[in-house]
Amino acid sequence: MSLSFAAVGLLALGVLGLGPVLAHLARQTPVDRKAFGAMMLVERLVRRLRRQRRIRDPWLLLLRILAVLAVVAGVAGPNLLLQEDELSLGGTGRIVVVLDTSMSMKHPDAEGTLFERAKREAVAFVKTQPDQTRWGLVRMSTEAERVTPALTTDRGMILADLNASQVGLGGTELTSALREARALLAGEPGDIVVFSDEAGALTVRSAQEELERVLALGSRVIPRWIGVDAPKNVVVGRAVYGDGLQGGTVTADIMNFGQADEEVQVSVLLPDASEMTAFVPVAGEAQASESFTVPPEVPGGVAEVRVLDEGLQSDDGHFFHLPRVGASRVLVVDGAPGPTPIRSEVFFLERALAPWGGTRTGVTPDVVAPAGVGKLDDERYRVVFLANVANPGALAPELSAFVRRGGNVVISAGENVTVDRYNSAFSALLPAPLRKVRNLVALDAGGGVAIRPPDTEHPLFSSFEDRGRRAFGDVYVRRAMTFEPFEESEDVSVLLRLDNGLPALVERKVGKGRVLFFVGTIDLAWGNWPLQASFMPWVQRTVGYLGGESAGGTARFNGRVGEPVLIPLPEGVRDPVIIGPAGPVADRPVAGHVSFTPDRPGAYTVGLSGAPPLAWVAVNIPPAESDIRRPVELAAVESEVAPELFARSVPLGPWLLLGALFALGLQAVVARNRSVGETKEAA
Amino acid sequence: MTLWDAEVLARAQRLRLIARQAVSGLDYGAHLSRRFGDSVEFIDYKPYVAGDDVRAIDWRVYARTDRLVLRRHAAERQLPVTLVLDASADSGTGATTASGLPELQNSKLGFGVCLAATVAFYLFQCGEPVGLRIIAGGPLPWDRLPPRRGQAHLHRILAVLAALRPEGSADLPDGLRSLAKTSRKRSTTLLISDLMEPVDGFEAAMRAFGCRIGDLRVAHLYDPKELDLQIGPAAQLYSPEGGAPIALDPAAARAVFREIVDDYLAEVRTMVRKSRGRYVPAPMDASLGSVMWSVLAGGAAPHAGKRRFA
């Protein structure tokens, strides 16, 4: 709110005239002079009267000053500038209606949805404008759509287009919509009336530059907010399949964009149609995490986490990739089945992976002899243990390919492991060429060389803190495979060392997979590790580290509704079929790729007819669209850019003159009363 | 103007006449001193201690109570009185003679002069020494006369009073301090003044003065018409002692002025009481005899024990 004067000079003149007026109001000095013997008391009298007059006279003086000022100001013609919250039409006769068709407009309203209300209000608005108005229509979603190629006076066509508009699942691209509206106005001033909920954290602020361009043309953007005071929307912000021994867990982040606390039903729908449900409390404008333990065996694919909320329901589902989950994710190739349990690597591995025998949780590994290893299914196996395998030559090609594709191999030494055979067969997998088997202590002596505590910064050992880390000191190795000298690099690193400095556990990255080589045995032949406290968690962590975090096999992609998804195709694959939640989806081949634009969230597969899918695509709603809050109002940003548009001028002249008249009358009454009082007192 | 001017001599004669008329009817007698002595006036008893005069032992009391006590009697002594007259210009408001001297009947200073002359005459009649001290005022051959007795001294006092012309500003604190240096202890001082100075300014000096001389009496000269603002229509009032004039409408300010006068009189009374003195109002319209009677015979000051005049 501010004040402006039409005649500043007149105002100054009035202020100058105020001095004589005040002088006139001052009391006149008597002429007679008299000697007075008690002047000391008169001085006291003057001081006391001055104090009293300060209280009594100011009211009269104030009234008179106010009256004079009001007269002067009233004649000067001041205008009060008020800031209005809403803009009115600029009167150009050129109006572009922007209708928000984004997903957030599906939010329930008292009479249907926000979109239906927006349509009703837009139609009513169009009907109330003059006949000669020239109209344009823009639909606003992930991409703005210019419905009318140019401004038209055909009101009926605009109304028909408005009624035919449908809400979609896209985002709210205000920038794009304003750009299209500006194009419709063709550089001339006009009014852009936006019927939108303005939802999204950055929706309005990101459109500020385009808004400035529109306003620079002399146009106005008139927001007609279509929303509810207390919107509700609970969505799944993120869902990931975490590593674990068997099946692992799905962790979902539940986000509540409403202000009220909610307790929502959250369900995980797995590819095999099985479902897990939990009730998750989420505070207002906060998020909560919930973990779901996946059953022991689940086929790989695209799974969904779905919440059940009363607000916006189109974004209740969130799709994510789930690797094949099964009890046989670990394959143990037993090179030397021991005669007794303590001489069997499989015995210790099985108990480390499934401490309760596989009845409750844990991994029951598939165990095969070296000869039984065929083609390794990437979806089925993520980790292969080679336990004291004597002749790895036959396995080498398949294992190498398996690792390059993303599989993982753990090799342990033993009496069957021969340097020459391993070096020749596994040259592409071994971290370094093997040198020889070395006795670290005398065979008839007790104990061995201990393992140094690991570096807990490494993800494999991150869970070994404090006592768990020191437990590695109880592990000793009596006999170990040694490597030819090698240097650690980005691909080759020593994860564990013996006390004498020899590498104990070495990792090498090959292709998308990893190879771990343990220089001892994972039975009691060359050491005591299987009996130590650190063995079981190390094995479980190794399986999780190598197999839980990566998905193999079918390629996996993510996409968003309304945005093109580009899928690379293997060589020789042509004319793939894309199947979405509603059936086949139109695709567009692009030089070794296939592209399609999903129109709804869900699981999409890319493949050839009658063959396993080549790729899975998890398509979700744009996350920004789920945030139905309106942190910044379009009108507020517009008032920042062009505050003069929101100013309304109110003439104050007549009111001031009226006030002056009132003040003059009031001061006359006060002065008369005072005069009468003084006369009585004098009498 | 000298003390031998005809007008002064006539005024002195008139002063004597006024004084004589004022004191006529009053009894003259010896004054009782606060000292103990050999007079027949009994004051009180005192326990006997070795060295006391055994002639003063009251044997009758001894016979009755078996206690030796002495009878004490008042001593008859002279009572020197110093009259201090404030002749500042403010005191001179009122009617004046053609030569500029204040009229004895219609001016504050004239009333003060008459009061001083009356007291001096009365004390002369009683045979007591009386002195005079003038504060402010016009130039005089003597502005201070030490307490003495005798016809010639009285005539000198009356002549000085007759020639007194209001002038200048009375610096009461300074005047009281200088008077304290020359006054005898346990003497009596009668201050005749309009006391038109801020009390804060001379309260300390008056208190010190009162403590030194032991008997201070203050005759407060004032014009009741002035203190009631009976001064006619609105005018610019000014002080003869100087300062800026102040425009005042008496009718409008009278009520507030009365409050101020009441406050001021209360202040003065309190100040005199704190100075161990006796406050005596001396309005111009009061009779000279009654004021003098209040000054001399109004009873002893609260601290003065059993000493009293007359």
Chai-1 contact restraints between the chains, C-beta under 6 A:
chainA,res_idxA,chainB,res_idxB,connection_type,confidence,min_distance_angstrom,max_distance_angstrom,comment,restraint_id
A,T29,B,A247,contact,1.0,0.0,6.0,A-B,restraint_1
A,P30,B,A234,contact,1.0,0.0,6.0,A-B,restraint_2
A,P30,B,A235,contact,1.0,0.0,6.0,A-B,restraint_3
A,P30,B,Q236,contact,1.0,0.0,6.0,A-B,restraint_4
A,P30,B,A247,contact,1.0,0.0,6.0,A-B,restraint_5
A,D32,B,A235,contact,1.0,0.0,6.0,A-B,restraint_6
A,R33,B,Q236,contact,1.0,0.0,6.0,A-B,restraint_7
A,K34,B,A235,contact,1.0,0.0,6.0,A-B,restraint_8
A,K34,B,L237,contact,1.0,0.0,6.0,A-B,restraint_9
A,A35,B,T93,contact,1.0,0.0,6.0,A-B,restraint_10
A,A35,B,P240,contact,1.0,0.0,6.0,A-B,restraint_11
A,F36,B,L237,contact,1.0,0.0,6.0,A-B,restraint_12
A,G37,B,D90,contact,1.0,0.0,6.0,A-B,restraint_13
A,G37,B,T93,contact,1.0,0.0,6.0,A-B,restraint_14
A,G37,B,E226,contact,1.0,0.0,6.0,A-B,restraint_15
A,A38,B,E226,contact,1.0,0.0,6.0,A-B,restraint_16
A,M39,B,S239,contact,1.0,0.0,6.0,A-B,restraint_17
A,M40,B,M196,contact,1.0,0.0,6.0,A-B,restraint_18
A,L41,B,I260,contact,1.0,0.0,6.0,A-B,restraint_19
A,L41,B,Y264,contact,1.0,0.0,6.0,A-B,restraint_20
A,V42,B,L237,contact,1.0,0.0,6.0,A-B,restraint_21
A,V42,B,I246,contact,1.0,0.0,6.0,A-B,restraint_22
A,R44,B,I260,contact,1.0,0.0,6.0,A-B,restraint_23
A,L45,B,A253,contact,1.0,0.0,6.0,A-B,restraint_24
A,L45,B,F257,contact,1.0,0.0,6.0,A-B,restraint_25
A,L45,B,I260,contact,1.0,0.0,6.0,A-B,restraint_26
A,V46,B,I246,contact,1.0,0.0,6.0,A-B,restraint_27
A,R48,B,V256,contact,1.0,0.0,6.0,A-B,restraint_28
A,E678,B,A252,contact,1.0,0.0,6.0,A-B,restraint_29
A,A682,B,A251,contact,1.0,0.0,6.0,A-B,restraint_30
